[in-house]
Amino acid sequence: MPDLQPNRYSELAQFLRNRRARISPKQLGLPEGRRRTPGLRRAEVATLAGISLEWYTYLEQGREIHVSIEVLESLARVLQLDETERKHMFLLAHRQLPPERPRSLNGQVSPVIQRHLDSLGTSPATVMDVRMNILAWNDAFRALKGDFVDLAGKSERERNFLWITFTSEYFRALKGDQWEAHAKRTIARFRAEYAKYVDDPWWAEQVGLLSEASPEFKEYWQSYDILDAYDAHKIMYHPEAGILKFDHLTLQPLESPELEISVHVPLPDGTAEKIQALMEDQGE
C-alpha cells in the first residue's frame, strides 16, 4: 500500500500551489499574456513576496525547510488569503497560529447582525467594536438599561461601555455589589486590547480622560490586570424589575471579526418574564 501518512510540508506545498492558481495576474496588476496554466507563475509570487524563486520553489516542492513569519505574511498578502486561510497556512508551516492582528475599527453592523440581535427576544444584547463603543443593541437591552434609551443620539464617548461603567450612576446602581468586580474585568479587557494599539493616540486619551473622571478607574488601571475575554454569571438590580440574573456570552461574527456580540441570557428564574414586562412598558 502507498504511504498515506500526512505530511505538513507536502500539505503546505499543495495549498500554496492551489492558491497560486486561483490568483489571476490581473488581480495584482500584472500582464496576463499567454500562460500554459491558470494563475500566477512561481517567479511572480516569489518577486511580489520578496523572496528568491529557488526558496519559493522549495516550498512548493514540499521540502522540509523552516519559513519565517515574515515570509508567510508576505505570501498571505500576495496570495490574498483570508484570515481562515492565513491560519491554515501558519498551522502547516509552524504548527501554531499566526500572530494576532489588531482588529479593524471599520466594523459595520450588517442587517443580518441586527436581525440576530432583534431575534434574541428577552436576552439583552449589544454589538461593540474593539474600543468598546456600543454600535447596535436590541429592545431588551434598551428596556434594561434605562438611561441608555437614547443611545442613538449620544456621542461616541457616551456610547463607550468602559466610559459608561465608570461614569453612569444608573449603571453603577444596576450592577449593585457586582459593580467593582465588573469594573475590574472591563478594565482588564480594555488593557488587553490597548497593547495592540499603543501607537493610536485615542487609547491614551481615553485612559487620561477616564483617570480624571473616575478615581476608581485611575486606581484599577494601575493594577495592570489583563483579561482576554470572559463569559460569566451576571446579576443586575433593576429599579423597577428587581433582581435580574443572566448568563453572559461573548460572540464574534465570522464575517465581522472586528466586532463582538455581547448577550445576556436570562436564567430560568423569572428574569425573562421581567424583561418582557419592561419591554412592554417601554412600548406603551
N, C-alpha and C positions, 0 to 999 in steps of 0.2 A: 504493500500500500504506500502511496505517496505520503511524505511528511506534511501533515496538516497543522503542525504546531504553530500557533500565532507568533508573528514576529513584528514587533512595533516598528522596526526600521523599514520593513517591506510595506507595512500598512501606511507609514508616513510617505513613502515613495509613491504608492498608488494614489493616495489622497492628493499629493502635490500635482501629479500628472493629470488627475481628473479635474482639479480646479483650474489648472493652466489651460486646459482645453475649453473650459467654459468662458474664458475671458476673451473677447474679441479685441483685436488691435485698435479698432475704432473707439472702444471704451476708454482707452488710455491715450488717445490722440496719436496713434502710430499708423503709418501707411499700411493698407491691407495687402495690396499686391497679390501675386499668385502664391498660394500655400498648399502644400500637399495634405496637411492635416488642419483641423479647426483649432482656433485658439492662438495663444502666443507661442513663440519659439522659446526654447530654453535660454538662448542668449539674451532675448529681450527681458525675460524675467530676471535673469542674473544682473543685467545692467541696471534695470529700474530698482532692484533691491540693493544695489551697491556691493555685490559680491562677485567673485570670479565665476566664469562659466564652468570651470573644472569643479569647483566646490559645489555649485548647484547640481551639476550632473551627478556627482557622488550621492547627493540626497535623493535624486530620482532613481538612482540605481539601488537604493536601499542599503548603502554601506553603513557600517556601524561607526559613525562619527558623531562627535558632540557639536551641537549647534547652539550658539549663544542666543540669549534673549533678544538682543538687538537684531540679529539676522531673522529670527522668527517673526518679530514685529514688522520688519521690512517686508517679509513675504506675505504676511497678513494684509498689509496695506496694498501691495502690488496685486495680489490675487483677490482683493476686495472681499475678504472673508467677513461674515457677520460674527457676532460675539460667540455664538454656539460653535461655529466652525473654527474660530480662533482658539477656543478652549480645547477642542478636539485635537488640533494640531499640536498644542503645547503638551497635552497628555501623551501623545505618541512620541514626541521628541524628548520630553523631560520627565515623563511620569508624574507631572504635577501641573496644576492650573497656572495660567499666566498671571503676571502682576495685575492687581485690580486697577481698573481705570476709574478716574474720578467721574462721577455721574454728571451728565449734562444738566444745564439749568434751563434748557429749552423744552421742557416737558409739556406736552399738550394733553389735556384730559379729553380723550375721544368720546364721541357719543356712546360707544359701547361701554366704556368705563362708567360713564354717568348712568347709563341704564342699569348697569350692575349695582351701583350704589342704591339706586331707586328700588331695585328688586329685593333689597335686603329687609324690607319691612320695618320691624321694630328693633333692628340692630343698627345703632348709630354708627355711621361710617364717614370717613373723610379720605381725601387724596392730598398728600403733601409732596413737595419737592425736596431736594437734598438740603435746602436751607430751613426746612420745617415750615415753609409757608403753606397755609391751607389753600388749596386751589379749587376743591369741589367738596360737596357734602350732600347728605340726603335729608329727608324730612325728619327722620328720627333724631339725627344729630342736632338739627335746628330746634326741635322741641326740647331736647335735653339741655342744651347749652344756653338757655335763657337770654343773656345779654349779647349773645353772638348771632342773634336772628338776622341782623343786617350785615352779615359778613361781606356780602357783595358790594356794599357801599363803604367798606373800611379800606384803609391804606394797607400796603404790603406789610408794614411793621405790625399793624393791629391784627393782621391775619396770621402772624407768625406764632406757631404753637409754643415756642420757647418764651417769647415775649408775653403771651397770654398767661402762661404758667406762673410767671413771676410778677406780673403787674395787675392781673384781674382779681379783684376781691371776690367777685362772684365765683370764679373758677376755684379759688382757694377754699371757699366755703363748700363748694360742691365736692371737693376731694376730702374735706374734713381732716381726720387724723392720718389719712393716707397721703396728704399733700407733700410732706417733706420727702418721703421715700420716692414719690413720683417725680418731684423736682430734681432729686439727685440722679435718678435714672435718665431723665430727659437731658440733663447737662452732660452726662457720660456719653450718651448717644451723639449729642451735638459735637462733643470734642473728638469722637472717633471720626466723624466726617471732616472736622476742622483741619485735621492733619493732612488731608488730601488737597486742601485749598489754601495753604498757608500764603500763597502769593496773591490771593484775591483779597483786596482791602476790605470788602464787605464783611468778612468774618471777624476781623479785628475790630472793626467799627461796631458791630453788633455786640461783641463782648464788652467793649468800652461803655456803650450806652446802657447795657443791662447792669453793669457794675455800678453805674451812677444811680440807676433807677431802683435797684434792689440790693440791700445789704446781704440778703441770703444768697443771691446769685454770686456776688463777689466772694463770699466765704466758701461756697460749694465749688466754685470754679478753681480755687486754689488747691483743692484736694486731689485734682488731676485723675479722677476716676474715668475709665473708658469702658464703653459698652457698645458692642456692635449692633445688637438687636435684642428685643425682649418681647415675649408673649407672657402675659401674667393674668392673675385673677384681679379684678378691679371692683372696688366698692365706691359708690358715689352717694352723696346726701343731698337729694333734691329738695328745695324749699316747699314744694307742693306734693310731690310724689313720695317723699320719704326715702328710705334706703333702697338703692338700686344695685344689683350685683351682676357682674359680667365676667365672661372670659374674653381676653383680648388677643386678637390675631393681627399680625402684620404681613401683608401680601405684597408681592412685587410683580406687576404685569409683565409678561414676556415681551409684549410689543412696545412697552414703555418702561424699560428697566430703570430709568431715571426718576420714576415716581414710586411712591409707597401708598398702599391702601391700608388704612387702619380701621379695623372692625371691632366693635364691642358687641359680643354675642350674649344676649340676656340669659341668665341662669333660669332653670325651671322652678322658680320660687315666687312667681307673680310679677317679676320685673317686666316681662314683655307686655303684660296687661297694663302696667303702669305707664310704660312708654306709649302704648296705643292710646291711652286716655289723654296723655299730654299732647299727642299729635292731633287728636280730635278737638281738644280745647283750642289749640293753635289755629285750626282750620275754621273755627266759628267766626 
